[in-house]
Amino acid sequence: MSTAKKDYKKVTTNSLFEMKQRGERIAMLTAYDYSLAKLVDKAGIDVILVGDSASNVMAGHETTLPITLDHMIYHASSVIRAVDRALVVVDLPFGSYQGNAKEALSSAIRIMKESGGHAVKLEGGKEVASTIERIVGSGIPVMGHLGLTPQSIYKFGTYAVRAKIEAEAEQLLADAQMLENAGCFAIVLEKIPAQLAKKVSESIKIPTIGIGAGGDVDGQVLVLHDMLGMNTDFSPRFLRRYLDLGTQIPSAIEQYVGDVKSRDFPNEAESY
Ligand code: KIV
């Protein structure tokens, strides 16, 4: 197995499968708008997830439940206009696929047609397997999502680590196998014990992408605004911050306000 990085002109679902086979880790981040997606793509990310976390990050909702299919299409089409290389995966929002497979397929088709996204993601295990088969059967790639599935937060009642007990861990392993059989090209594993994530990753051929699932998965995903340090109130153990924008942005704005008030800005060189 070679772990050398291969430079893909455009990342596809097939590239991700090859990365797993080579042992090359997959790097995924969220993005919801044109300007940041452009920077994320330019920096060499493999996958951009237009996550329904836009409901929290962009709209300030407490959960991912309120975001609509129209909102997701708006965010995804902005991201697509920015991206040259990354594979763009778009979340099917709560209420757009749980009803039945036909409804799920028409939601997925709307995302593909109206945003230009490359794939969709949906949450759940065996209860969504036939829905996944239907969507994949129509030619749309599907990413699965197991473990902590935020669209079910009111069922769980908490954002705590999932599948710590044996029965839940066994069910998650079975669900991962089912999602692979149903045709998923990859699975997000959110907030589960690292040992379980390793076992899942070794038991299926498609890549696993972890968030709070340890290092023995095939790739990692973080919410962009969290890893850039924009949300100083959110500090789960799995989050590594690469910038401190939560203090840098207000400090830059304070300087600007001061410069305007003191008439330092604009100076002569900044005027026509
Ligand atoms: O919506 C999202 O950002 C996600 C990631 C946390 C995987 O689903």
Boltz pocket constraint, residues with backbone or C-beta under 6 A from the ligand:
constraints:
  - pocket:
      binder: B
      contacts: [[A, 30], [A, 49], [A, 50], [A, 51], [A, 52], [A, 53], [A, 54], [A, 91], [A, 188], [A, 190], [A, 211], [A, 221], [A, 223]]
      max_distance: 6.0
